Amino acid sequence: MPAGTLAGLVSDDRYSARVTEIVERIVCAADQAELQRLLRAGVAALGAERAAFVSFERDKSELSSCRFMLECSPQWCRRYLEGGGPRMDPWVAYAARESEPIAATALNVVDPMQQAVVALAVEAGFVSALLVPAHSGPHHPRVSLLCLGHSAGGYFEAQGLARVRVCARALALELHEWWLARLRRETLARSHISAEELWLLERYCLGHTSERIGSELNVSRSAVNSRFQRLLAKLGVASRRSAARVAVDCGLIAR
């Protein structure tokens, strides 16, 4: 196989091992700068020229819910956001509903605004792109997408590249989980939620009433309600349902 092709890289016996060595270091990344270096190394090890990683919430279109990491032109990102960003991105839409890594050319994009987003990506060097979604489960609202790019047409469309998809998925998932942990820490630091308050939310998600929780804690129903009120104030929400959603979104509790 030609050495300059992706198939040639994948045929190297050390291909998977090189990617795995990088992926295993992500969980220990101390900050975003170190994570960015690992992303850069992972992209190169996979055989891509550039990449964009975005973590977002399925049902929210505002940019405040998104986290970006780029190994590509920052000018592209500015124009991407001006053109509607994740809201108009068919690749992000794919990641929100599917988990299988695919070549971007497999999507049938017919909406003119979405076509413009794809054209902008092609202009930025994503002539061939591999879309790699990362999920934490069907009920978790936060989803991530790792998009690997190459300037050579058909680069990620070659047949028999299962090893690339497997390795890329491992990288995407570890990046996704790192951001979940980061968001979890930010939420805890901002709201000062205690382990006891998380326990209350877990019981609420199990369908336990204030009376039942009070019985478990050997306190009154009104005391339980007061604890919930303090928790709602910390999170800045109006209901227990909203508090539980915030906790689930950030991975503080499981649904």
For each residue, the residues with C-beta under 8 A, 3 or more apart:
1: 5 7 8 11
2: 5 7 8
3: 8 9
4: 8
5: 1 2 8 9 155 158
6: 9 10 47 150 155 156 158 161 164
7: 1 2 10 11 158 160 161
8: 1 2 3 4 5 11 12
9: 3 5 6 12 15 47
10: 6 7 15 47 161 163 164
11: 1 7 8 15
12: 8 9 15
13: 17
14: 17 18
15: 9 10 11 12 18 19 45 163 167
16: 19 20 163 166 167
17: 13 14 20 21
18: 14 15 21 22 45
19: 15 16 22 23 42 45 46 167 170 171
20: 16 17 23 24 167 170
21: 17 18 24 25
22: 18 19 25 26 38 41 42 45 171
23: 19 20 26 42 167 170 171 174
24: 20 21 27
25: 21 22 28 29 38
26: 22 23 29 35 38 171 174 175 178
27: 24 174 177 178
28: 25
29: 25 26 34 35 38 178
30: 34
31: 34 35
32: 35 36 69 182
33: 36 37
34: 29 30 31 37 38
35: 26 29 31 32 38 39 69 175 178
36: 32 33 39 40 69 71
37: 33 34 40 41
38: 22 25 26 29 34 35 41 42
39: 35 36 42 43 51 53 69 71 171 175
40: 36 37 43 44 71
41: 22 37 38 44 45
42: 19 22 23 38 39 45 46 171
43: 39 40 46 48 49 50 51 71 148
44: 40 41 47 48
45: 15 18 19 22 41 42 167
46: 19 42 43 148 164 167 168 171
47: 6 9 10 44 150 164
48: 43 44 51 130 148 149 150
49: 43 125 149 150 151
50: 43 71 72 73 124 125 126 148 149 150
51: 39 43 48 70 71 72 146 147 148 149
52: 68 69 70 71 72 77 126 146 147 149
53: 39 68 69 70 144 145 146 147 172 175
54: 66 67 68 69 86 92 144 145
55: 66 67 142 143 144 175 176 179
56: 60 65 66 67 86 92 96 142 143 144 145
57: 60 65 141 142 143 249
58: 96 141 142 143
59: 141
60: 56 57 65 141
61: 86 87
62: 65
63: 66 81 85 86
64:
65: 56 57 60 62
66: 54 55 56 63 85 86
67: 54 55 56 179 183
68: 52 53 54 77
69: 32 35 36 39 52 53 54 175
70: 51 52 53 73 74 77
71: 36 39 40 43 50 51 52
72: 50 51 52 76 77 124 125 126 149
73: 50 70 76 77 124 125
74: 70 77 78
75: 78 79 124
76: 72 73 79 80 120 121 123 124
77: 52 68 70 72 73 74 80 81
78: 74 75 81 82
79: 75 76 82 83 120
80: 76 77 83 85 89 117 120 121
81: 63 77 78 84 85
82: 78 79
83: 79 80 88 113 116 117 120
84: 81 87 88 89 113 117
85: 63 66 80 81 88 89
86: 54 56 61 63 66 89 92
87: 61 84
88: 83 84 85 113 114 116 117
89: 80 84 85 86 92 93 114 117
90: 93 94 107 109 111 114 117 118
91: 94 95 104 107 117 118 121 129 131 145 147
92: 54 56 86 89 95 96 145
93: 89 90 96 97 114
94: 90 91 97 98 102 107 131 133 145
95: 91 92 98 131 133 134 143 144 145
96: 56 58 92 93 143
97: 93 94
98: 94 95 102 133
99: 133 135
100: 133
101: 130 131 132 133 165 168 169
102: 94 98 106 107 130 131
103: 106 128 129 130 131 156 157
104: 91 107 118 121 126 128 129 130 131 147 156
105: 128 129 157
106: 102 103
107: 90 91 94 102 104 131
108:
109: 90 114 115 118
110: 114 115
111: 90 114 115
112: 115 116
113: 83 84 88 116 117
114: 88 89 90 93 109 110 111 117 118
115: 109 110 111 112 118 119
116: 83 88 112 113 119 120
117: 80 83 84 88 89 90 91 113 114 120 121
118: 90 91 104 109 114 115 121 122
119: 115 116 122 123
120: 76 79 80 83 116 117 123 124
121: 76 80 91 104 117 118 124 126 129 147 149
122: 118 119 125 126 127
123: 76 119 120
124: 50 72 73 75 76 120 121 149
125: 49 50 72 73 122 149 150 151
126: 50 52 72 104 121 122 129 147 149 150
127: 122 149 150 151 152 153 155
128: 103 104 105 149 150 151 152 153 154 155 156 157
129: 91 103 104 105 121 126 147 148 149 150 156
130: 48 101 102 103 104 147 148 149 156 164 165 168
131: 91 94 95 101 102 103 104 107 145 147
132: 101 145 146 147 148 165 168 169 171 172
133: 94 95 98 99 100 101 143 144 145 172
134: 95 143 144 145 146 169 172 173 175 176
135: 99 138 140 143 144 176
136: 140 142 176 177 180 251
137: 140
138: 135
139: 248 255
140: 135 136 137 143 248 249 251 255
141: 57 58 59 60 248 249
142: 55 56 57 58 136 176 179 180 183 249 251
143: 55 56 57 58 95 96 133 134 135 140 176
144: 53 54 55 56 95 133 134 135 172 175 176 179
145: 53 54 56 91 92 94 95 131 132 133 134 172
146: 51 52 53 132 134 168 171 172 175
147: 51 52 53 91 104 121 126 129 130 131 132
148: 43 46 48 50 51 129 130 132 156 168
149: 48 49 50 51 52 72 121 124 125 126 127 128 129 130
150: 6 47 48 49 50 125 126 127 128 129 155 156
151: 49 125 127 128
152: 127 128 155
153: 127 128
154: 128 157 158
155: 5 6 127 128 150 152 158
156: 6 103 104 128 129 130 148 150 161 164
157: 103 105 128 154
158: 5 6 7 154 155 161
159:
160: 7
161: 6 7 10 156 158 164 165
162: 165 166
163: 10 15 16 166 167
164: 6 10 46 47 130 156 161 167 168
165: 101 130 132 161 162 168 169
166: 16 162 163 169 170
167: 15 16 19 20 23 45 46 163 164 170 171
168: 46 101 130 132 146 148 164 165 171 172
169: 101 132 134 165 166 172 173
170: 19 20 23 166 167 173 174
171: 19 22 23 26 39 42 46 132 146 167 168 174 175
172: 53 132 133 134 144 145 146 168 169 175 176
173: 134 169 170 176 177
174: 23 26 27 170 171 177 178
175: 26 35 39 53 55 69 134 144 146 171 172 178 179
176: 55 134 135 136 142 143 144 172 173 179 180
177: 27 136 173 174 180 181
178: 26 27 29 35 174 175 181 182
179: 55 67 142 144 175 176 182 183
180: 136 142 176 177 183 184 250 251
181: 177 178 184 185 251
182: 32 178 179 185 186
183: 67 142 179 180 186 187 250 251
184: 180 181 187 188 250 251 252
185: 181 182 188 189
186: 182 183 189 190 250
187: 183 184 190 191 193 246 250 252
188: 184 185 191 192 193 252
189: 185 186 192
190: 186 187
191: 187 188 234 235
192: 188 189 234
193: 187 188 197 198 231 234 235 247 252
194: 197 198
195: 198 199
196: 199 200 227
197: 193 194 200 201 227 230 231 234
198: 193 194 195 201 202 247 252 253
199: 195 196 202 203
200: 196 197 203 204 213 224 227 228 231
201: 197 198 204 205 231 240 243 244 247 252 253
202: 198 199 205 206 253
203: 199 200 206 208 212 213 216
204: 200 201 207 208 213 228 240 243 244
205: 201 202 244 248 253 255
206: 202 203
207: 204
208: 203 204 212 213 216
209: 212 213
210: 213 214 221 224 225 228
211: 214 215 221
212: 203 208 209 215 216
213: 200 203 204 208 209 210 216 217 224
214: 210 211 217 218 219 220 221 223 224
215: 211 212 218
216: 203 208 212 213
217: 213 214 223 224
218: 214 215
219: 214 223 224
220: 214 223 224
221: 210 211 214 224 225
222: 225 226
223: 214 217 219 220 226 227
224: 200 210 213 214 217 219 220 221 227 228
225: 210 221 222 228 229
226: 222 223 229 230
227: 196 197 200 223 224 230 231
228: 200 204 210 224 225 231 232 240 243
229: 225 226 232 233
230: 197 226 227 233 234
231: 193 197 200 201 227 228 234 235 243
232: 228 229 235 237 238 239 240 242 243
233: 229 230 236
234: 191 192 193 197 230 231
235: 191 193 231 232 242 243 246
236: 233
237: 232 242 243 246
238: 232 242
239: 232 242 243
240: 201 204 228 232 243 244
241: 244 245
242: 232 235 237 238 239 245 246
243: 201 204 228 231 232 235 237 239 240 246 247
244: 201 204 205 240 241 247 248 253
245: 241 242 248 249
246: 187 235 237 242 243 249 250 252
247: 193 198 201 243 244 250 252 253
248: 139 140 141 205 244 245 251 252 253 254 255
249: 57 140 141 142 245 246
250: 180 183 184 186 187 246 247
251: 136 140 142 180 181 183 184 248
252: 184 187 188 193 198 201 246 247 248
253: 198 201 202 205 244 247 248
254: 248
255: 139 140 205 248
